[in-house]
Amino acid sequence: MAGDCELAIVLSVVPLDHPEARDLERKHIAEMGYRYGGAGPGPLHGRDFEAPGGCFVVVHADGAAVGCGGFRYLKPEIAEIKRMYVDDAVRGRGVGRRILASLEERAEAAGYSEAWLETGTEQPEAVSLYRSAGYRPIAAYGEFQHDDRCRCFARTLGS
């Protein structure tokens, strides 16, 4: 990847079971295992990210798959953002923000009015991204709701 020049990225909607998507998901799980200890989160079911209620995207920069994320149905009118991941080589260059914005647009187009997500204290850069994008803290839910390091956020879409 080029140093400080602007990245030429291509964001593509793919099935979660696409090889690049699953490879990025494995990297995300491994990183979460390293940051929090243990095995990390469990793998997701591809069918949860199929249209019309879900979507998964992979980002390529200079031809390499460098990021991903998706949303799925959580509750009526609420999409859950999952597996936001950006490779170390391109972090801090706006890739995560572009993924998040794309997922929010697509979730709103799919009929959702709110997006929720789960992150944690060992991911300060993620917490910073979500807060700067207008997410507000909500009560813990999901796979890690009983872990004191769990942090959950929500944002009204279209605002």
N, C-alpha and C positions, 0 to 999 in steps of 0.2 A: 504494500500500500504506500502511496505517496505520503510524504511528511505532513506539512501544514497546509497543502493546497486543498481546495474544496473537493470533497468526494463526489464522484459521479455514481450515484446509487440508483438501483432499479429495485422497486418493490413489487413482488408478484404474489398473487393469491395462489396457494397450493394446498393440497390435502395435507393434513398433519402426518399422514402415513407416507408422504413423499420422502425419499432418502435424505435429502438435505434438511428437511424439517426435523426428521427424527434425529439426525446427527447433531443439529443445533440444540434440540431438546436434551439429548444426552449430555452435551457440554453444560447446559444450564443446570441439570440435576447434579452433575459432578461438582460444579462450582458451589451450589447450595450445600451439598454435603461437606465440602471443605470449609465454607464459611460458618456453618452451624454445627458441624459434627454429625456423624451418622451417615445414612445412605442418601439423604436429600429427599425431595418430594417424589411421590410415585409417578410413573408415566401416565399420560392422559389418553383417553379413548378418542380415536380419530373421528368417530361419528358425531361427537359432541361439537366439533368445529366445522361441520358441513352446513351449507346454506339450506334453508333460509335463516336459521337461528344462530349460526356461528360462522366463523371465518378464521383462517390462519394465513399469515404472510411470512415470506422469507425475503430478506434484503440481500442484494448482491452489490459489492463494491469492487471495482476492477476485476470483475469476473468471479470473485469468491463469495460464497455464502457467509455473511458476517453478522446477521441478526435475524430475529424472528419475534413473533408474538401472535396472539390470537384472542378471540372472544368467543364465549359460549353463553347459552341461556342459563341464567341463575334463578330468576323469579320473573313473574310477569313484569314486563317493561324494564327489567334490569339485566344487563349483560355483564358477564364477569371477564375481565382481562386476565389472561394467563400467559405464562412462559415468555414474558418480555426478557429478551437476552440480546446482548451486543458483545461481540468478540473484543477482547482486550485491545487488539491492534487498532480499533477504530473508536474506542470509547472516548467520550468528551468531544465528539465532532458532530453532534446533532442527530445521530442515527436513531437513538432511542426515542427522541422527541418526534421524529418523523414517523416511526412505527406507531407510537401512541396516537398521534393525530390521525393517521390513516385508520387505525382500529376504531377510534371514536366516530369518525365520519361514517364508516361502514356499519357500525352498530346502530347509529342513529338512522341510517337509511334502511336498516333491517327492522326498524320499529321500536327500538329501545329508547327510553327517555333518560336512563341513568346507567353509569358504568361503575362497577365496584371492582376492587382488587385487593390482594393480600400480598404483603411484603414483610420486611422485618428490620430490626435494629442493626443487623449485620450487613445491611445493604444501604448505607447512608446515601449513596449516589442515587439510588432508586427513589428513596424517600424524598430527596431533594427535587428530583424530576417531577414526581407526582404532585408535590406541594406547589411547585412553580407552574404546573399546568392547571391549577385550580382545584385539585382534589382536596377534600376535607376529611379529617379522621372520623371513623365510624367504629362501632363496637366490633370486636374480633369475631370472625366467623371462619368457616372453612377448615381445611386439613390441619392447620396449626393453631387453631383458636385457643388452645389451652397452654400454648408456649408463651411465656412472658415476653419473648422477643418479637412476637407477632404484632404487626401494625397493619390495619386495614383502612382503606380510603374509598371515597365515593365522589362522583362528580355528575352534575346534571349535564346531559349532552345538549349541544346546540346553544350553550350559554358562553 
